[in-house]
Amino acid sequence: MINVLMVEDDSELAEVLSQYLKKFNIHVTNYEDPFLALSALKLSSYDLVILDLTLPGMDGLDVCKNILEHHDIPIIISSARSDITDKVIALQLGADDYLPKPYDPRELEIRIRTILRRYNKSLEEKEITKTFVLNEKKREIRKNAEVIKLTAAEYEVLSLFLKRVDFIISREDIFENSNLLNSDYDNVGSLSVIINRIRHKIEDNSKSPKYLHTIRGMGYKFTQ
């Protein structure tokens, strides 16, 4: 199943496209409000975005820029705007394709698959060079292509680090973003135990870590 986030304020068009794409195992979640769409991207995993440019409260080009600044996800612009400048700007920002309305839904389905094939191939090539690779669908993490055996809590913490490589993450952030709150590991002491166990599993020398560093008074930082 391909999961697509659509940002389209024409509800009738969104419904037509959603029903058509459903036949091809493409599930579409549409948001008429661009602010709700941006929030949804932070909370759920999507494979691709279909973005209209004429939206309430926020210009589509600004939405496109915001998405590309915070997410690594392909974008198809779907717009009735006839100004070539909009197309040029959208593609310069980093959008992957531009479909002027009206268009045949069959063309949209073909473009979605073409872009995802290209995108996924590029992603695979990038991941080959990484020491650690996170697969959220399988809930597994690999080091040098080998699966690391992790407990649920260890997976939650390490996956958060992999999403924020080279950023300092406070202990509070870890609890808020890793599902550790209201669990058996809901205090600083328990977190230290989890961090130590992760180091034993990923570091050549857990006492002199290469990847998972403690930043005194601030939290932790993961590098690779």
C-alpha positions in Angstrom: 0.0 0.0 0.0 1.3 3.4 -1.0 0.3 6.2 1.5 -0.2 9.6 -0.1 -0.8 12.9 1.7 -2.9 15.2 -0.4 -3.3 18.9 0.3 -6.3 20.0 -1.8 -9.1 22.4 -0.9 -11.4 21.2 -3.7 -13.1 18.3 -1.8 -14.9 16.9 -4.8 -11.7 16.7 -6.8 -9.9 15.1 -3.8 -12.6 12.5 -3.5 -12.5 11.6 -7.2 -8.7 11.2 -7.2 -8.8 9.3 -3.9 -11.4 6.8 -5.2 -9.5 6.4 -8.5 -6.1 5.8 -6.9 -7.6 3.4 -4.4 -8.0 0.9 -7.3 -4.2 0.9 -7.7 -3.5 0.3 -4.0 -2.7 3.9 -3.3 -4.3 5.3 -0.2 -4.9 9.0 -0.1 -5.4 11.1 3.0 -6.6 14.6 2.0 -6.4 17.8 4.1 -8.1 21.0 2.9 -6.2 23.0 5.5 -2.4 23.2 4.8 -1.6 23.7 8.5 -3.4 20.4 9.4 -1.5 18.8 6.6 1.9 19.9 7.9 0.9 18.6 11.3 -0.1 15.3 9.9 3.3 14.9 8.2 5.0 15.2 11.7 2.7 12.5 13.2 2.4 9.9 10.4 4.5 8.3 7.7 3.6 9.0 4.0 5.3 8.0 0.8 4.5 11.1 -1.3 2.7 14.4 -1.2 0.3 15.8 -3.8 0.1 19.5 -3.2 -2.3 22.2 -4.6 -0.9 25.7 -4.7 -4.1 27.7 -4.1 -4.9 27.0 -0.5 -6.7 28.8 2.4 -4.5 30.6 4.9 -1.1 29.7 3.3 0.2 29.8 -0.2 1.1 26.4 -1.7 4.6 27.4 -2.6 5.2 28.2 1.1 3.8 24.8 2.1 6.1 23.2 -0.5 9.1 25.0 1.0 8.1 24.1 4.6 7.7 20.4 3.7 11.1 20.2 1.9 12.8 21.9 4.8 11.6 19.4 7.3 10.9 16.2 5.5 12.6 13.9 2.9 9.6 13.1 0.8 8.7 13.5 -2.9 6.1 16.2 -3.9 3.9 16.4 -6.9 2.4 19.9 -7.5 -1.2 19.7 -8.7 -2.3 23.2 -9.7 -4.7 25.2 -11.8 -2.4 28.1 -11.8 -1.3 29.0 -15.4 1.6 31.2 -14.5 4.8 29.5 -15.6 6.7 31.3 -12.8 4.8 29.1 -10.2 6.0 26.0 -12.0 9.6 27.2 -12.1 9.6 28.2 -8.5 8.1 24.9 -7.3 10.6 22.9 -9.2 13.5 25.1 -8.0 12.3 24.6 -4.4 12.7 20.9 -4.9 9.2 19.6 -6.0 9.6 16.4 -8.1 6.8 17.1 -10.6 4.2 19.6 -11.7 0.8 18.6 -13.0 -1.4 21.4 -14.4 -5.1 21.0 -13.9 -7.2 19.6 -15.4 -5.5 16.2 -15.9 -6.4 12.6 -16.3 -6.2 10.7 -13.0 -4.4 7.9 -14.9 -1.5 10.3 -15.5 -1.3 11.1 -11.8 -1.2 7.4 -10.9 1.6 6.8 -13.4 3.6 9.8 -12.2 3.3 8.7 -8.6 4.7 5.3 -9.3 7.5 6.7 -11.6 8.6 9.2 -8.9 8.5 6.6 -6.1 10.6 4.1 -8.1 13.2 6.8 -8.7 13.0 8.1 -5.2 13.3 4.7 -3.5 16.2 3.7 -5.7 18.0 6.9 -4.7 17.2 6.3 -1.1 18.6 2.8 -1.2 21.8 4.0 -2.8 22.2 6.6 0.0 21.5 4.1 2.7 24.3 1.8 1.4 26.8 4.3 2.6 25.3 4.6 6.1 26.5 2.5 9.0 23.0 2.5 10.6 19.8 2.2 8.7 16.3 2.5 10.3 13.3 0.7 8.9 10.2 2.0 10.7 7.8 -0.4 8.9 9.7 -3.4 10.1 10.6 -1.7 13.4 14.2 -2.8 12.9 17.6 -1.1 12.9 20.7 -2.4 11.1 24.3 -1.7 11.6 26.4 -2.5 8.5 23.4 -4.4 7.1 23.1 -6.6 10.2 20.0 -6.4 12.3 20.6 -5.2 15.9 18.7 -7.1 18.5 16.9 -4.5 20.6 14.2 -4.4 23.2 11.1 -2.2 22.5 12.5 0.6 24.7 16.0 0.4 23.1 14.4 0.5 19.6 12.3 3.6 20.6 15.4 5.5 21.9 17.8 4.5 19.1 15.3 5.2 16.3 14.8 8.7 17.7 18.6 9.3 17.6 18.7 8.1 14.0 16.0 10.5 13.0 18.0 13.4 14.6 21.6 12.5 13.7 24.1 15.2 14.8 21.5 17.0 17.0 21.7 17.2 20.7 18.6 15.6 22.3 17.7 16.4 25.9 16.4 13.7 28.2 13.1 15.5 28.3 12.9 15.2 24.5 13.6 11.5 24.6 10.8 10.9 27.0 8.3 13.1 25.1 9.2 11.6 21.6 10.0 7.9 22.2 6.9 6.5 24.0 8.8 6.0 27.2 6.5 8.1 29.3 4.0 6.1 31.4 6.1 2.9 30.7 8.4 0.9 32.9 11.2 3.3 31.8 9.9 6.7 32.9 12.8 8.1 34.9 16.3 9.4 34.3 17.9 6.3 35.9 16.0 4.0 33.6 17.0 6.0 30.6 20.7 5.8 31.6 20.3 2.0 31.7 18.8 1.9 28.2 21.5 4.2 26.8 24.2 1.9 28.3 22.6 -1.2 26.9 22.4 0.4 23.4 26.1 1.4 23.6 27.0 -2.2 24.4 25.1 -3.3 21.3 26.3 -0.7 18.8 29.8 0.4 20.0 33.1 -1.3 19.6 34.0 0.1 23.0 31.0 1.2 25.0 33.3 3.2 27.4 34.7 5.2 24.5 31.6 5.6 22.3 32.0 6.5 18.6 28.3 7.0 17.8 26.3 7.7 21.0 27.8 10.6 23.0 26.8 12.1 26.3 26.8 15.9 26.2 27.2 17.0 29.8 24.3 19.1 31.1 22.4 18.9 27.8 21.6 15.3 26.9 22.9 13.0 24.1 24.1 13.3 20.5 24.2 10.6 17.9 26.7 10.7 15.0 27.5 8.4 12.1 
